[in-house]
Amino acid sequence: MRRLTLRRIRRGRSAACNQGTALTYDVGVAKFRTAGPQQQRAGQSSETIVGGAAGLVAGYVLWLVAISIGESLTAVSKWSLAVLLLSVALAVGAVVGGTLMRWRRRYFGAAFAYGLPILPVVLALAVLANIYL
């Protein structure tokens, strides 16, 4: 353990009179951070990019699983509507979950949650547009 000593300085007096009382706290070594604000922001941005990319990939895989199940059960016009409704429900839940994670400063999880429903919604809309337009 490190010892951290702080001095209370009384305001409004000259430097010679500022003989404040010493306060000593026991501080664990793990609580000290050596990274500055710029290094922390760089880590957060790379963490956010990786989380968003992972969310996009996971969303694409979920969409592929959903259409595989849908094609084996029903016709394209029915499963595409079901996949779109499930994707929109996933999007609403992901926005709520991502917002909660962002408030807790879990940037990887928030970016993952925000990126997860993008491809399923877009691809389901593309299939519906191909069928009906």
ZINOR-V198591 format. One record per backbone hydrogen bond with DSSP energy under -0.5 kcal/mol. CO is the residue of the C=O (numbers start at 1). NH is the residue of the N-H. E is the energy in kcal/mol with one decimal. If there is no record, write none. Layout:
BEGIN
CO&NH&E + CO&NH&E
END
This chain:
BEGIN
2&4&-0.5 + 2&27&-2.1 + 3&5&-0.6 + 4&6&-0.5 + 4&25&-2.4 + 6&23&-3.1 + 8&10&-0.5 + 10&13&-0.7 + 14&17&-0.7 + 14&18&-0.7 + 15&18&-0.5 + 17&19&-2.2 + 18&20&-1.0 + 21&8&-2.0 + 23&6&-2.7 + 25&4&-2.4 + 25&27&-0.7 + 27&2&-1.9 + 28&31&-1.2 + 29&32&-1.6 + 36&40&-1.9 + 37&41&-2.2 + 38&42&-2.1 + 39&43&-1.9 + 40&44&-2.2 + 41&45&-2.4 + 42&46&-2.1 + 43&47&-2.0 + 44&48&-2.2 + 45&49&-2.3 + 46&50&-2.3 + 47&51&-2.2 + 48&52&-2.4 + 49&53&-2.4 + 50&54&-2.4 + 51&55&-2.1 + 52&56&-2.1 + 53&57&-2.3 + 54&58&-2.5 + 55&59&-2.4 + 56&60&-2.2 + 57&61&-2.2 + 58&62&-2.4 + 59&63&-2.2 + 60&64&-2.4 + 61&65&-2.3 + 62&66&-2.4 + 63&67&-2.6 + 64&68&-2.0 + 65&69&-2.2 + 66&70&-2.4 + 67&71&-2.7 + 68&72&-1.3 + 69&73&-1.0 + 70&74&-2.7 + 75&78&-0.6 + 75&79&-2.3 + 76&80&-2.2 + 77&81&-0.7 + 78&82&-1.8 + 79&83&-2.8 + 80&84&-2.1 + 81&85&-2.4 + 82&86&-2.4 + 83&87&-2.4 + 84&88&-2.3 + 85&89&-2.1 + 86&90&-2.4 + 87&91&-2.3 + 88&92&-2.3 + 89&93&-2.2 + 90&94&-2.6 + 91&95&-2.3 + 92&96&-2.0 + 93&97&-2.7 + 94&98&-3.1 + 95&99&-2.1 + 96&100&-2.0 + 97&101&-2.3 + 98&102&-2.3 + 99&103&-2.1 + 100&104&-1.3 + 101&106&-2.8 + 102&105&-1.4 + 105&107&-1.0 + 106&110&-2.1 + 107&111&-2.4 + 108&112&-2.4 + 109&113&-2.5 + 110&114&-2.5 + 111&115&-2.2 + 112&116&-1.6 + 113&117&-0.7 + 115&118&-0.8 + 115&119&-0.6 + 116&120&-0.5 + 117&121&-1.7 + 118&122&-2.3 + 119&123&-3.0 + 120&124&-2.0 + 121&125&-2.2 + 122&126&-2.1 + 123&127&-2.2 + 124&128&-2.2 + 125&129&-2.5 + 126&130&-2.1 + 127&131&-1.8 + 128&132&-2.7 + 129&133&-1.9
END
